Structure formats: structure tokens, C-alpha cells
Amino acid sequence: MKLVGFVFGSILLVIAIGIMVVQVQMRETDVTLQRAKVAVIMNGSREDHSWSESHYIAMEKVAKNLNLDVTYYENTAEDSLAENVMEQAIKGGARIVIANSFGFGSSVLRMAERYPEVKFLHATGLNQRQNLSSFFGRIYQMRYLSGIVAGLTTKTNEIGYVAAFDISEVNRGINAFTLGVRKVNPEAKVFVSWSHSWVDPTLNADATNDLIGKHHIDVLSLHADAISPYEIAESKNVRMVGYNLDNAKRFPNSFLTAPVWRWENYYEPHILAVLQDKFTGEVSWQGVESGIMDLAPMTSLVPDSVKQIVSAEMERLKSGAFDVFYGPIEDNRGNLRIGDGESMTDADMLGHFDWYVKGVVNE
């Protein structure tokens, strides 16, 4: 019995030593044991129910999974002052700086050159360096699907679209949305009103009221981050196709669906690459297959027949055999822009989208 006890005790000792060795190895190799500092530079508020909040929600998930110490710099002006904010964050120990708006582009580029040891991630950007990656998703794919919802919901065939700035990103979204609308409703038109601001609630409210005052708008969409267009739609019995976040609970009488972001599916692998010293600067533009974007669940205001059509189109996009800007496509002046059997290049979509498809009325 003593021999058996000795053998059993020896086995337990070996197991215990093995566990200790594994634990020591984990402590030595687990890159998430020490809390890395991350700075997120935002053009809006983390509680804007829109663009900036979509980044905040994602980063909170990633921070938990990767043991990050995240500081959010909200309502940062998109000018040279942004560099001061980034400088402050870096001097505070930030290893990774995330900028969430196109308007931070020049500031991010200068800071990446000034601080080569810091890694920069720029949402909607177009530049790359050894320590800088720019990224975005092909959200136009989801806008196309949401346009189908709008086209089958409108009764007046007059759909409103509040847009922030006349840049390729916004024009791409307007056109994709309109192609979705007219795929199912060729008689409908999309009226665009410009707010000239991503976040200003008054300017975006003015653009919304201008559309509703001039036209028989019964469905509204937007490419801006202000929540005021939703509030107006809710109060005026206008159906709403949102953007960035699922706001169905906040606007139960008007909300139909929205193209939404799942940024955690980009942030987690790329921040992990930084922690593992495997980061490579790139320009990344990912499609529906990446999981970084989706269409918010269509509410009860959307008939089941519409949901089935959208679901079928979603599967077409996921298959890779179809994309939104496949020809033939005419512009709103009657010119053939993309021929039958042709597709628009990524370069043109990203940087040279300065025209509108048939059905867009540019206010």
C-alpha cells in the first residue's frame, strides 16, 4: 500500500509541476496579459446612437477579449486640433491610435510619420504606411438592400435622403441605395438634401425638413451621424431607413431597417496582430463576407414578402457572383456609365464617384 501511495503521489507531483510549467509559459507568451493602451479618436459622442457609438460598442467587446485599456476622445474636431488630441493620447502611453472619421485623414498621416513606433488604424481612410492601416467596409452592399426595403415601402414614390458631404463615400451610398429602390420600383425617385455636417443636429434637421417640405416624402434615409432626422421621421409618420446602428427600439413607429456595423470583427484580429508584433499597414475594403457589416433585422413594419426578396438578394451578394455596381447602369442624365457585363472598379468607387445613377434628384 505504501508503494502504491508513493507512486500515486509521484504522479500527482508530476501533474502539478506540468501545470505550473504551462502556466509559466502562458504568462510568458500571452500577449494580452499586460493591458495595452488604445486611444479612439471620435468625431462624435460614444452615445450618439449612430457612427461613433458603433465603434464604442465594438471596442468595448474587443477591450474585454484582449485586456485593453481604451480611452475615448469624443467630439474631436476634424482639423489640426485632432493632432493635439492624438499627441496627448500617445504621451499618455497609447500604443494604438484609432481614428474613426475620413476627416482625420491628414492628421493621422502626419502623426503616423511622427511616431513610427505607434500603430494607427483609420476608419474610412485611404492611406497606408508601415504603421498605418486604413479600413472600411462595402457598406454600399447593405445600402442596396435597404433601398429595396424603401422601394417596396413607399406609396408616394418620393424617397428622401439626407447626406452629409459630396464625397465618393457618400455618393457611393446614395447610388447603391437608389439602385436597390429602382430594382423593385422603377417609378420611385430619391431626393437628396445636403446637411454639410456629419454630426450637427440642427443642420441635419434642416436638410430633413427641407425634403419633407418640398416633396411627398414617406420614406427617409440618411448618410449622416445625427439622430435628428430619425426624430423628425418619427414625429411626421415618415418611415425611416437608418444607418450605423439598429435604432428600432428607439423609434418603434418609423424604423424599418438599417445598414449596420460590426466593427469588432475588424478590430479584434488587427489589434491582436499589433500585440503579436505582426502588424502590416494596408488599405482594406471588406465586403459582406467579412462580417464587419450587416443589415439590421427588418421590423414588423416591413411585410414578410419584402423580407424574402431582401434575403434572396443578400444571398446573391454573399455568393460573390453579383455586386451592386454591375452594368448596365445609367446616370441621372441618361448617359451609360457602366456597360452590360462590366463592373465599376474599386479605384473609381473609392475615389472618383462624382456622378449619380438614374433616379437620383440632387437638391
Disulfide bonds with the S-S distance in Angstrom:
none
